Amino acid sequence: MKRQKIRKALIIVSFLLFPVTIYYFSPVLIIQGAMEGIIVGSFILFALLFASSLFLGRAFCGWLCPAGGLQEICAISNDKLAKGGR
C-alpha cells in the first residue's frame, strides 16, 4: 500500500511540473535541432524513454507520466463526489 502512495505522489508531482517540463516532451524540438545539426535534450529524453521501455516495460507510464497524474487527480475527485452523495 505504501508503494502505491509513493507512485501516486510521484505521478501527481509529475503532472504539476508538466508546464515546466513540456518542452522536453516536444518532438518539435527534435526536428528543429536536427535542422540545425545538433542533438537536443528532447531527443535524449525520448531515447532514454525508448531504451527504458525495452527493459522496464511501462514503468514510465505507471510512475512518471504527466497524463497519469491527471488521471489520478480525476479519480480522487470522482471518489469524493461519489461518497458525498451528489
C-alpha positions in Angstrom: 0.0 0.0 0.0 2.9 2.4 0.8 4.3 1.8 -2.7 1.0 2.9 -4.3 1.1 6.1 -2.3 4.6 6.8 -3.4 3.6 6.1 -7.0 0.6 8.4 -6.8 2.6 11.1 -5.2 5.3 10.9 -8.0 2.7 10.9 -10.7 0.9 13.9 -9.3 4.1 15.8 -8.9 5.0 14.9 -12.5 1.6 16.3 -13.6 2.1 19.5 -11.6 5.6 20.0 -13.1 4.3 19.4 -16.6 4.2 23.2 -17.5 7.9 23.3 -16.7 8.9 20.1 -18.5 6.6 20.4 -21.5 9.5 21.4 -23.8 11.4 18.2 -23.0 8.4 16.2 -24.3 8.2 18.1 -27.5 9.0 16.3 -30.7 9.1 19.6 -32.5 12.4 20.4 -30.7 13.9 17.3 -32.1 13.1 18.4 -35.6 14.3 21.9 -35.0 17.6 20.6 -33.5 18.1 18.2 -36.4 17.7 21.1 -38.9 20.4 22.9 -37.0 22.6 19.8 -36.8 22.5 19.4 -33.0 21.2 16.9 -30.6 18.7 18.4 -28.2 17.6 17.4 -24.7 14.2 16.3 -26.0 15.9 13.7 -28.3 17.9 12.4 -25.3 14.8 12.1 -23.2 12.9 10.2 -26.0 15.9 7.9 -26.5 16.1 7.2 -22.7 12.3 6.5 -22.6 12.6 4.1 -25.6 15.6 2.3 -24.0 14.0 2.1 -20.6 10.8 0.8 -22.1 12.7 -2.2 -23.6 13.9 -3.2 -20.1 11.3 -1.8 -17.7 8.2 -2.1 -19.8 5.6 0.6 -18.9 7.4 1.9 -15.9 7.3 5.5 -17.2 3.6 5.3 -17.8 2.9 3.9 -14.4 5.3 6.0 -12.3 6.1 9.3 -14.1 3.7 10.1 -16.9 2.0 13.5 -16.5 -1.1 12.2 -18.2 -1.3 9.6 -15.5 -1.2 12.4 -12.9 -4.3 13.9 -14.5 -6.0 10.5 -14.3 -5.1 10.1 -10.6 -6.4 13.6 -9.8 -9.7 12.9 -11.6 -10.1 9.6 -9.8 -9.6 11.2 -6.4 -12.1 13.9 -7.2 -14.5 11.4 -8.6 -14.4 9.3 -5.5 -15.0 12.3 -3.3 -18.1 13.2 -5.4 -19.4 9.7 -5.2 -19.1 9.5 -1.5 -20.5 13.0 -1.0 -23.9 11.9 -2.2 -24.2 14.1 -5.3 
